[in-house]
Amino acid sequence: MARILLAFALALALPAHAQNITRMVIGFPAGASFDALGRLMADRMRASMGTPVIVENRPGAAGTIGAEAVARSAPDGRTFLLTPLASMVTEPQTSKNVRYDPFKDFAPVSLVSTFEIALVTGPAAPVKSLAEYATLVRSNREKGFYGSPAVNSLPHFFGLTFARSSGIEMTHVPFAGPAPAIQAVLGGQVPAIIAAYSDFIQLHQSGKMRILATTGGQRPQPTPEVPTFKEQGFDIEATSWYAVFLPAAAPKDVVERMSRSIGDAVRSKEVTDYLVGTGQIPSPSTPAALAERLKQDYAKFGAMIRASGIKLE
């Protein structure tokens, strides 16, 4: 009994913020580079936030379940969203089931990084170039199945764009995040995958998978032998991003404090080294800069979505 009373007294003596936990919500399963980035950032944010920062995976519906959970959470800075572009840009424009508005229900905090998308093949499609891949798919339609981390994601649309540009038929196979999609390709169940370039560097270098093309304007540093889509004659060029958002009603001082914490974490040696090593560009920003990037990309990729002919589902 005495020990219980002592513990209670010590808890009361601690500052209120030290008794709380800050939650970083990620709308995808654990595994792959995105989740690893979140956990590394959470560890770096502990000091600046003054509380433990834990990663809470809330997978489902292409990341929108986690996003909605944050939109509906208390705007006290204790719950924030680390998300790829899709949950804020493509999903709200393609799914009737999205129950939040990316502009009205969230407060932009900071960009984290920008990165490229890659088309990658596995054991079921042993080709060495986009041209060889297109030839293979023309001869065997089953080789045109390609996985992605989620339906209505940028990888989904890039696959449709490449298929239309090359005159082949490709069939999208959505997965619940990049990790299970990669396993399906490694196991030969799916011939190809389109996802974040950072997920494939080691697999490509080990010879287990082959990166055929990336969506950047120039070849990524970790794999200089891999050409871009542009180099191979396809008009596909774009970058995606990871960013942090709070609920819309979060006070300005809370948003600014979180933005500084994100910036400090991204600029730390550990996180910077990880981002650069996985082919990403560290890109911490002000809340205003993220708001502008969201606005621009919503319009840009919205036009691409409409051109793809995809209907709201």
N, C-alpha and C positions, 0 to 999 in steps of 0.2 A: 504493500500500500504506500509506504514511504517513497519507494522508487517511482511509482506512478505520479504521486503529487510533485516530486522533484522534476520529472519530465514535463509535467503540465506547466510548472512555474517557469522552466527554461523556455518553453515554447512561447509563453506570454511575454517573456523578456526580449524575444527576437523582434526585429523590425517586421512590420506587416508584410512587406514585399518578400522577405526571406522565407516566409511560410507558404508562398505561392509557387506555382510551376507555370512556366510559359510553354505552350504547346505549338509546335510547328506541324501543321497538317499537310500531308502529301497524299494526293488522290490516287495513288497507284501502289501496287504491292511492293514489299521490300525486294531488294535486288536491283541490279543494273546500276549504271553510273549516276542516274538522277537521285536515287535513294541514298547512294553513298555520299554524294555531294551534300544532301540535306543533313546527314548525320555529322559530317565534318564541320559544316557551318554551325550546327547546334552546339557542338563542343566549343567552338571559338566564341560563341555569343554569350556564354555563361557569365563571364566577367563583366561585360558591358551592360547586360540586362539585369545583373544582380540577383538572378534566380536560375535554378536549373532549367535548361531548355531541352525538352524531350520531343522526339519525332513520333508522330501518330499517323500511321498509315490508314487511310480511309478509302480503299480502292472501290472502283465500280463506276459504270456509266462514263467511261473515258475521262475520268478525273473530276466529273461534275458533282459527284456525291460529296467528296471532300470540299470542293469549292462552296457548295451550298451550306455545308455545316459551318464553315467559317463565316459566310455571309449572315447566318442567323445567330452567330455567337455574340456574347457580350462585347461591346466595343471598348474594352478596358486595356487592350494591348497584350492580354494573356493568351490569345489564340490568333495565329496568323497563318497565311497560306503560302506555301512555296509551290509554284505551279509552272508548267510549260505553257507556251503560247496557246495551245489548243483549247484549254478550259475557258479562256477569256476571249478568244477570237473566232475559232472555227465552230466549236460546239454550239454556242449561242445562235449561230446563223444556220445551223443545219439540223438541230434537234428540237422537236416540240416539247421534249421532256425536261429541258433546262428551265429550272424555276428560279433563276436569278438574272439580274441585268448587270453585265460587267461594268457598266458605267455608273449605275445608280446604287448598287449594293456593295461596292467595294471602295476602299481608299487606297490608291496606288502608293507603294512605299519605296521600292527600289528595284531596278534591274539587278540581276546577279551575273548572268553571263549570256553571251550570244554564241551560237554554234551552227554547224551545217548539218544537213540531212544526207544520208548515204543510201545508195542501192547496193545491196550485198547478196551474194549467192553462197549456197552451201553445197554439201555433197550431192544433192539431187540435181544440181545444175553446174557441172564442172566447166565453166566457161571463163574466159580471161578478159572480155571486153563487152561493152554494151552491144556492139554489132553482133558478136557471137551469141549473146543472150537473146537478142531479137530473132536471130535466125533459128535458134533452138525453140523458142516459143511458137514461131510460125509452123514449125514441123511437128510440134506436139503441144496442143493447147493446155494440157495439164501442167506443163512447165511454166505457165503464165500465172499460177497462183502465187501471191506474195503476201506475206504477213506484215502487220504494223502494230504499234502499241495500242491503237484504239481506232474505232470507227470515227470518221469525220476529223481525223487528225491531219496535220500537214503531210506526213508520210502517205496517208491514204490518197490525198489529192495529187501529190507528186507522182504516184503510181499511175493514176488516171491520165495525168498530163503526159507522162512518158509514153504510155500505151498509145494515146492519140497521135503523138508526134512521130512515133516509129511505125504506126500502122499495124500494131499487133493487139491481141486481146489478152488483157490481164484481169485476173479475178482477185478481189481483195479479201483477205482473211484476217479479221480483227482479233486481237488478243487483249487480255487484261494486263497491259503493261509490256515493256520490252523483254523482260526476262523470260517469260514463257514463249514468246515469239522466237527468241533466239534459240531456245532449246528445241523447238519444233523444226527449225531450219537445220540445226546441228544433227538432229535425229533423222533428217531426210524426209520428214512428213510434208514439209513445205519447201519448195525450191529456192525461194528468195525472200528477202525482207527489206523494207525501207524504214529506217528509224534514225535516231541521232547518231551521227558519226562517232561520237565518243564511246559508244557501246561496242565498237567493233575493232578498235585499234589493235589490241592484243590478239584477238581472234584472227585478224588478217595477218599480222606479223608471224603468228605461229603456223599459218597455212591451213587452219581449220575452216576459215571462211575467206571469201575474196571480196573486197570492196571494189565495185566496178566504176562508181562515179560518186562525186559529191556535188552539193548544190552551191558551193561558194564561188566567189569570183576568181580565186586562185587556189592552187593545190595546197592542202593542209600540211603544215610542217611535219607532223609525226609520220606521215606516209607520202613523201614527195613523188613516189612512183604512181600514185593514183590520180588519174586525170579528172577534171570536172565534167559535168554534163555539157557545158558550153564548148569545151575543147573537142568534144566528140560530136558536135553538130546539133545539140538539142538546146532549145531556148528555155532552160530551166535554171534559174538562179535566185536564191533567197536564203535568208538566215532566220533561224528561230531563236527563242530565248527562254530563259527561266527568270522568274521574277517573284517578288513578295507583295502580298496584298493584305490589308486589314479590313474589318467590317467598315462600312461606309460612315457610320456615326462615330468612329474613333476620333477623339480630340486632336487638334493640330499638333500639340506638343507631344502626344503619344506617337503620332505618325512620324514626326521628325526624329524623336528618340530612337524609334525602331529603324528608321532609315540610316541613322548614324551607326547603329549596331550592325546592320547588314553590311554597310560599307567597310567597317573595321574588320569584320569577319572575312569578307571577300578579299580584302587587301592583305590579310595575314599570309605569311609565307606558306603555311600548310595548305590553305585553300587555293591560293594563287598557283602554287606548284601543281596541285591536283588539276585545276582547270586547264592550265597550259599543257600539262602532260596528256590530257584527254582531248586535245584539239579544240578547246573552248577559249573564248576571249573574256577575261574578267571585265565586267561592265557595270560596276556599282553606279547608281545614279541618284538624282534628287527625285522626290515624289512627282514634281512637275514634269520632269523629263520622261518618266515612265508613263504618266498620263498621256503625254503627246505621242509616245511610241505606240501605246495601245490604240489611240485614235487612228493613227496612220495605218497600222497593220490591220485593224478591223476593216477599213475601207479597201486596202490592197488585196487582202486575201478573200474578202467578201466578193470582189469582182472575179477572182479565180474560181471561187465556189460556184457562182452563177454560171460561169463559162463551162464548168464541168458538167452541168445539167443535173446535178444531184438535187433531189427533192427533199423537203422537210419530212422527217420521220418521227 
